Amino acid sequence: PIAEVQSQACLALLNITHGSKELHPKLASLGAAEVLVASLRTHLAVHTIQDYGLPVLRHLAAQAPDRAVDLGAVALVRDAMREHWASGKVQGTGCGILQDLAQTSGENKTALLTSGCIELLLDVALPFQAVPAVQRGLFAALAGLLQHPALRGLEAEPGDDLELALCALDGRSPDLRQATVLRAIASRSPSAALRVAARRGVQLALQAMEEHLTNAAIQQYACATLQRLATQS
């Protein structure tokens, strides 16, 4: 089967990238990123391909982050994380890729911010609160995104579907309707800090710090997220 061939090929690339960092530039020069992204996109629902392929993508994206973003890595990672919601491995690797890209250029941060990555990262936080790799990656990504006002000057997204959402909540409690409105407005806002706060980013950062008291990296990135939220609020 084609999927099995792709899975084994991704496993071979994973072994190569783990075996020698010196080979990473060679793989990039051979067009490995283009082929890998195409395979991951085509076989989005195949768990083994995502398991093996996403760590390879992280290695290649570290070598050439701008190229990875141009190839659609941000949307790909977002979709893979949504498709394999219950997989701690996919969530951890996905958060790691977003973490790395969030530490690069303003253009790459803009790609993350305009692809719904803030909301995705914070939605992942609670279900995987006990998984260090997920917590480290997501708060490192958020800290990187909050460090650079990449959305400043961009317009908020239109809210034509907000009325439909409220109609669906007709008869529900005023508090629920108000929370829905505020979250919908925040998700369309060009303010990264507002979007993080609307998804309970402060509470989730504090919970992560409490859950992982001895993990220095999680403490560092969660504190950085809180510090940058405080200075932008």
ChimeraX attribute file (.defattr): number of C-alpha atoms within 10 A of each C-alpha:
attribute: neighborCount
match mode: 1-to-1
recipient: residues
	/A:1	5
	/A:2	7
	/A:3	14
	/A:4	12
	/A:5	11
	/A:6	20
	/A:7	22
	/A:8	15
	/A:9	17
	/A:10	25
	/A:11	19
	/A:12	15
	/A:13	20
	/A:14	19
	/A:15	13
	/A:16	16
	/A:17	20
	/A:18	14
	/A:19	11
	/A:20	9
	/A:21	11
	/A:22	10
	/A:23	13
	/A:24	20
	/A:25	14
	/A:26	11
	/A:27	15
	/A:28	17
	/A:29	10
	/A:30	10
	/A:31	10
	/A:32	18
	/A:33	23
	/A:34	16
	/A:35	11
	/A:36	21
	/A:37	20
	/A:38	15
	/A:39	19
	/A:40	26
	/A:41	20
	/A:42	11
	/A:43	18
	/A:44	19
	/A:45	14
	/A:46	18
	/A:47	17
	/A:48	19
	/A:49	24
	/A:50	27
	/A:51	22
	/A:52	23
	/A:53	26
	/A:54	27
	/A:55	24
	/A:56	26
	/A:57	28
	/A:58	24
	/A:59	21
	/A:60	21
	/A:61	22
	/A:62	17
	/A:63	14
	/A:64	15
	/A:65	22
	/A:66	16
	/A:67	16
	/A:68	21
	/A:69	19
	/A:70	11
	/A:71	15
	/A:72	15
	/A:73	28
	/A:74	25
	/A:75	17
	/A:76	19
	/A:77	26
	/A:78	20
	/A:79	17
	/A:80	24
	/A:81	25
	/A:82	15
	/A:83	15
	/A:84	18
	/A:85	14
	/A:86	13
	/A:87	14
	/A:88	17
	/A:89	20
	/A:90	26
	/A:91	29
	/A:92	22
	/A:93	24
	/A:94	28
	/A:95	28
	/A:96	24
	/A:97	25
	/A:98	28
	/A:99	22
	/A:100	18
	/A:101	29
	/A:102	27
	/A:103	19
	/A:104	15
	/A:105	13
	/A:106	17
	/A:107	15
	/A:108	21
	/A:109	27
	/A:110	18
	/A:111	21
	/A:112	23
	/A:113	23
	/A:114	17
	/A:115	14
	/A:116	16
	/A:117	23
	/A:118	23
	/A:119	16
	/A:120	17
	/A:121	26
	/A:122	23
	/A:123	15
	/A:124	21
	/A:125	21
	/A:126	14
	/A:127	13
	/A:128	18
	/A:129	18
	/A:130	13
	/A:131	18
	/A:132	17
	/A:133	20
	/A:134	26
	/A:135	33
	/A:136	24
	/A:137	25
	/A:138	31
	/A:139	31
	/A:140	27
	/A:141	28
	/A:142	30
	/A:143	24
	/A:144	22
	/A:145	30
	/A:146	26
	/A:147	21
	/A:148	17
	/A:149	16
	/A:150	22
	/A:151	20
	/A:152	11
	/A:153	9
	/A:154	12
	/A:155	10
	/A:156	14
	/A:157	12
	/A:158	10
	/A:159	12
	/A:160	8
	/A:161	9
	/A:162	14
	/A:163	11
	/A:164	11
	/A:165	14
	/A:166	16
	/A:167	11
	/A:168	11
	/A:169	14
	/A:170	11
	/A:171	9
	/A:172	11
	/A:173	9
	/A:174	11
	/A:175	9
	/A:176	12
	/A:177	17
	/A:178	12
	/A:179	12
	/A:180	16
	/A:181	16
	/A:182	12
	/A:183	16
	/A:184	17
	/A:185	18
	/A:186	20
	/A:187	22
	/A:188	18
	/A:189	18
	/A:190	20
	/A:191	21
	/A:192	26
	/A:193	25
	/A:194	19
	/A:195	23
	/A:196	22
	/A:197	18
	/A:198	19
	/A:199	19
	/A:200	12
	/A:201	26
	/A:202	17
	/A:203	12
	/A:204	21
	/A:205	25
	/A:206	14
	/A:207	16
	/A:208	24
	/A:209	21
	/A:210	11
	/A:211	16
	/A:212	18
	/A:213	11
	/A:214	10
	/A:215	13
	/A:216	12
	/A:217	17
	/A:218	25
	/A:219	21
	/A:220	15
	/A:221	23
	/A:222	26
	/A:223	19
	/A:224	20
	/A:225	25
	/A:226	21
	/A:227	14
	/A:228	18
	/A:229	21
	/A:230	11
	/A:231	9
	/A:232	13
	/A:233	9
